[in-house]
Structure formats: structure tokens, C-alpha cells
Amino acid sequence: SHFKWQLSERIIKLLKEGKSSRSVAKDVGCSQSAVSKIWTKKTSKRQDRKLKAICLENRKCTAKQMRNKWEETGVNVCDRTVRNRLKEMGFKRKPPLTPKQKKPRLQWAKEKAIVDCG
């Protein structure tokens, strides 16, 4: 995700220098539509850092809850944008374990604790 961040910064720099999206795409090795997507990003770096802080405060928050907290700072976006930004930052959403998965996981942990500590 750090590589993507550097790449998008490079794309923005080239566009600000007056290069066309076609030539920028060719220079960085991506599609013209990818360049356009980066150029029309709806949030600033500062706003993205604020979202990261919100996420780190409570990793169990839903995208909707994070969006509501983010809106309090003046950012007006949809849930999908929140999920996209978090994905760009390297956050991954893992689905919770089902009861069927929890039982063997707990059994394994108990056995492991006895082996490691015994």
C-alpha cells in the first residue's frame, strides 16, 4: 500500500506539471482510467490520516460508524469511500468467526497453552 501511495503521489505531480493523463499513464505503467481515478480523489491526505486515526481508535467499528465519525470532521463521503480508503491504507476486514469455527479454535488454543506452558 505504501507503493500505491508513492505511485499516486507521482501521478499527481506529473499531472500538475501539465502532462496529459495519457502520457502520465504511459510513464508510470498504468491505465489512463487509473490516472483519472487518482486525480479525482475526493479526500485529502490530511483527511485520510484522520480516517486512519479513527480506525486505529477502534478496529471493530463498521465503515458506517467510521464514516459518521469522519463526517464530524467535515468530510462528506459514502461508506464505499471509507472502505476504499482503508483498503488503500492496507487495512483488511476479516469476517468474524462462526460458532462452528470458534469451537475448534478454542480447543486448539487450550491444547497449545498446555503444551507451551506445561
URURDA-V66026 format. One record per backbone hydrogen bond with DSSP energy under -0.5 kcal/mol. CO is the residue of the C=O (numbers start at 0). NH is the residue of the N-H. Records with the same first field share a line. If there is no record, write none. Layout:
BEGIN
CO = NH ; NH
END
This chain:
BEGIN
0 = 4
1 = 5
2 = 6
3 = 7
4 = 8
5 = 9
6 = 10
7 = 11
8 = 12
9 = 13
10 = 14
11 = 15
12 = 16
13 = 18
14 = 17
19 = 23
20 = 24
21 = 25
22 = 26
23 = 27
24 = 28 ; 29
30 = 34
31 = 35
32 = 36
33 = 37
34 = 38
35 = 39
37 = 40
43 = 47
44 = 48
45 = 49
46 = 50
47 = 51
48 = 52
49 = 53
50 = 54
51 = 55
52 = 56
53 = 57
57 = 60
61 = 65
62 = 66
63 = 67
64 = 68
65 = 69
66 = 70
67 = 71
69 = 72 ; 74
70 = 73
73 = 75
74 = 76
77 = 81
78 = 82
79 = 83
80 = 84
81 = 85
82 = 86
83 = 87
84 = 88
85 = 90
86 = 89
91 = 93
97 = 100 ; 101
98 = 102
99 = 103
100 = 104
101 = 105
102 = 106
103 = 107
104 = 108
105 = 109
106 = 110
107 = 111
108 = 112
109 = 113
110 = 114
111 = 115
112 = 116
113 = 117
END
